[in-house]
Amino acid sequence: MRNILEMQKKLVPDIMQVLQKRYDILRRIGVTGTGGRRTLAASLDLTERTLRAELDLLRSQGLVEAGTTGVSLTDRGRRLLDEMEPMVRELFGLSDLEAALRKRFGLKQAVVVPGDSDVSEEAKRELGRAGSKVLRRVIGPGDVVAVMGGTTMARMASQFSVPSPLRDNWFVPARGGLGESVDYQANTIASELAKRTGARYRMLHVPDHLSEDAYQTIMQEPNVREVVDMIRSARIVVHGIGDASAMARRRKLDAGTVQEILRDGALAEAFGYYFDREGAVVHRMATAGLRLEDIEAAESVIGIAGGRSKGEAIAAVMRFGHDDVLVTDEAAAEEALKHAGV
């Protein structure tokens, strides 16, 4: 495929620009759904006149359709977008980034979406969409799926869909989450995934972090114990990755603990554990939910995180060595590889 593309670029130098422009239009419509032409033109940095001409061509090919609410993809357009994705990934260098991430961090799979989630809403949506596609591929009959909280997980859940109900599956929160925004709690995300797929779910109504005494007490409760046992049996774990300092403050740790964590070299946080640059755990929180041994025992661990600002944190968690799949964006991938010494 690469040889064919190289020949096309030599024979028709502007073919890549035309291809990228039309692919970007289709992808933007696919990610955002039905929308008005003016908004679409602004998001693509095209004039309305240019966009109108491109949409006329795409409509003549049966790829888009215009209705009273705006422009949307046809079924044929959605199929073409899916079929183009592997070629476009190679064409724009995303395949090379994915290969580098797999090699450097020993991953089974890496998925890189275009852009930088720090500055692009489209990249954030695309990250969620890519994460949902990965989860859809790995989930099997009877699987228990444990999900973490956070904005990235919420975005993934909002785009998750399946062709037929997952009646034999369970979605569970990977840990407690009382104390943070309800929309981004693991409980909320587990229930959203279940409702969107016809699966079942359980909730864990305990605080996100506990004192050791409180942890020991709450684990004696039969209802809590039952849910925790299910969580720790999860075959699939889906999690986000955060900056250590930001996550410690978001979890309302006291100032002394935050300083101690940072003094110990923590750069990243995932599943309630704080990691230094080499991927070593430097701090853990007492929480009713997944433990490191449960993550190590899970058959598929999927990390989803993007934004250049998270590149170093992603590299730290990947060095921990228990993720099977990383879904990230272009800017974060470049930054992670830079901090991994590639």
N, C-alpha and C positions, 0 to 999 in steps of 0.2 A: 504493500500500500504506500509506504513512504517513497519508493522509487517512482510510482505513478504520479504522486503529488509533486515531487521534484520536477518531473518532466513537464507537468502542466504549468508549474510556475515559470519555467523557462519559455515555454511556447506562448502562454497567455499570462503575462506578468500581473495583470490586474484581476485575475480570476480569484485570487485569495481574498482580496478586499471585498469583492462582490459576494463571495461565499460567506465570509465572516459577517457582513452586514445583514444578509438575508437570514442567516442562522440566528444572529442576535435578535432580529425582529421576531422570529418564530419562538425562540426560547423565552424572550421577555413576555410575549403573550401567554405562553404555556405556564410560566411561573406565576404571573400576576392574575391570570384569568381574564375574563372579559373586561375591556376598558375602552375609554374614549381615545380618539386619534390624537388629540392635542396632548393629553397626558403621556401617551405612548411616545410621541415625537420628542417631548421634553426629556423623558427618561433615557432615550437613545441618543440624545444630542443631535437630532436630525431636524431639518426644516419640515414643516407640514407638507409642503409641496413634494419634497423628496420622498417622505414616508408614503404619501398618497400614491405616487407612482409605483413604489415597491409593493404596496398592499394590493394595488390593481393587478400586478403580475402574479402575486401569490394567490389572489382570489381566482384568477383565470386558470391556475393550476389545481384548483380545488383544495388548497391548503388552509385558507382562512375564509371566514364568512363574517359579514357585517350584519348586525341586528340593531334593534332600537337601543340596546344597552351598550353597544360598542362592537369592537372586533374580537373574535375568538377563533381558536383553532378548530378545524374540522377533524374528524377521526383520521382522515388521511394525513392531515398535518401532524397530528400527534404521533402517528406511526413513523413518518419521515423523520421527525425530531429524534425519536428513539433510535432509528437506524443510523442517523448521522453521528450520534454521540461518540462512538469509538473512533471514527475518522477525525472528528473535530478535536478530540482529546490528543490525538497524535499530532495533528497539524499544528496546534498551538502550544505544544510542549508539555501538556499536562501528563501525558503518558510517561514522559521522562522523569517528571517529578515523582509520580507514583512509584516508578521502578526504583528510584533513589531512596525513597522512604522505606519501601519493602526491604531493600538490601541493608540499609543502615540500621534499622530497628528490628529486623527479623520478623516482619509482619507477613501474614498470609495474604492480606489484601490492603491496598491503600487507594482511597478515592479522593481526588482533588478536584474541586469545582473552581471556576474562574473567579477572580476578584479578591477583595479584602473585606471581610465582614465588619471590620472596624469602621469602615466608611461607606459601605454599600448595603442598602436594604435588600437589593436583589441577591447579593452574595449570601446574606443571611437566610433568605428564603430557599436559595438553591442548596445551601448546606443542609437545611432541614429536609428538603426533598430527597437529597442523595442519601442521608441517614435513614430515611424511611424505606428507601429502595433496598438498602443493604439488609435492614432488619427483616423486610418481607422475604428476601431470598433465603435467609438462614433459619427462619422459624419453621418448626416442624410440628406434626401432630402431638398433642400432649405436653408440649414444652411449657415450662414456667419461665417467664421473662421478668427479670428484675430491672427496674429503671430508676435512675437518679433524677433529682430535680434540676431546675435551672431554666434559663430562657431558651437555650439551644435545644434542650430536651422538649420543651413545650412546643417549639416550632416544628420539631420532628413529628411529634404526636399529632399536631394539627393537619399534617399532610399525609398521614399514614392511612392506607386503604388496602383492602384485599379483595380478590375476585369472589370469594365465598366465605361465609362466616367461620370463625375460628372457635367453634363451640367447645373443643377439648383443651383449649389453652387458658392459661392464667397470666395476668399481668399483676405484678406486685411492686410496691415501693422498695427500693433497695435499702432504705433507712427511714427513720422518722423525719418529720419536717415541720412540726409546729414551731411557729416563731418567724417564718419568712412569708413572703407574699403567697397567698393561697394559690394563685394562678400557676406559680412555678414550683409548688411543692411536689415531691415524688408521688404522694397520694393522688393528687389531682391528675398528674400525667398518666399514672397507671389506670385510673378510671376512664380517662379520655380515650386511651388506646383500646381499652376493653369495649367501650361503647361504640367506637368506630368500626369494630371488627366482629362484634357479636361474641366476644370472649368473656371470661369471668375475671373478677379481680378481688383482691383483698386490700384492706387499708391498715396502716400501722399508726395509731393515734398516740404517739409518744413524742416528746421533744427531740430535736435534732441532736443535741448533745446533753449528756448527763454526768453527774458526779459518779464516782465509782460505787458509792453506797446506793445511790438512786438506781443505777444500772442493775445492781445485784437484786434490789427489791423488785423492780418492775419485771425482771425476767422470771420472777416466781409466779406471775399472773398467768393462769392457763390460757386465756384468750390471746395474750401477747405472745406467749411461748409458741402457740400453734402457728400464728402468722410468721413469726421469726423463723421457725423451722421450715416453712414453705419458702421464704425468701432465700434461706441458705441452701436450698436444694435447686435453685435456679440453674438451668442449663445455659441460658443466655443472659448476659449483663450488658446494659447500655448505659454509658455514663458521659458526662461532660468533663472538661478540664478547666481549672481556674487558676488565676494568679494567687499565690499563697497569701500575700498581704490583704488583697481585696476580699478573698474568701473568709479569712479569719475574722475580719471586721464584719462581714455580712452575717456570719454566724454568731456575732455578738460575743466573741471571746473577750475576756478582760484584757486591759492594756498590757499587763505584765506577761500574760501568756502569749500575746501577739509578739511582744518584743523577744521573748524566749524562742519562739518558733523561728523568727527571722534571724536571730543571733546564731541559731543552729544551722543556718544556710538554706532554709526552705524557700523554694521558688514556685512550687506548684502544689495544687490540691486536687485530689480526685478520690471519690468514695470515702470521704472523711479522713483521709490520710494526707500528710504533708511530706513532700519529696524534695531532696536537694538536687543539685545539678547532675549528679551521677545516678539519680533514680533511687537513692537510698531513702527509706522512711525515717524522718527525723521527729515526727510527732503523730500521734493518733488520738482520736477522740473516742471516749466511751459512748457508744451508740448502739441502740437495738437495731440490728440489721446486718448487712454483709460484713464479714471479716476478711482479712487478706487470704486466709486459707480457703474461704468460699470462692473468692475471685480466682485463685489459682486452680480450683477444682472445676470451675465453669468451662464448658466446652467452647463457648464463643463469647469473647469480650470485645465490645465495640465502643471505641472512643470517638466522640463527635465534638469538634472544637475548631473555631476559626478566628481569623483576625491576626494581623501581624504582631500585635501586642502580646498574643498568647504563644508565639512561636517557641520561646525559651521554655515556657511551662510545658508545652506539648512534648518537647524533646526530653525533659526531665521525666515525665510520666512514661513515655515510650521506653526510656532506658530502664525503668522498673521491670519491663520485660514480660508482662502478662496480658498485653493486649494482642488480639488476633487481627483486628481490623481498625484502621484509622480513617475517619472521614474528616477532611479539612478543606481549607481553601488555599488558593495559590500563594497568597502573601504569607500565611502561616506556615505553609510547607517550606517555602524558601527560607524563612527565619529559623524554623526548626532544624533544617539541614545545616544552616550556618552554625548554629550552636552545638550541633552534633559533630562538627569538625569536617563536614563534607564540602 
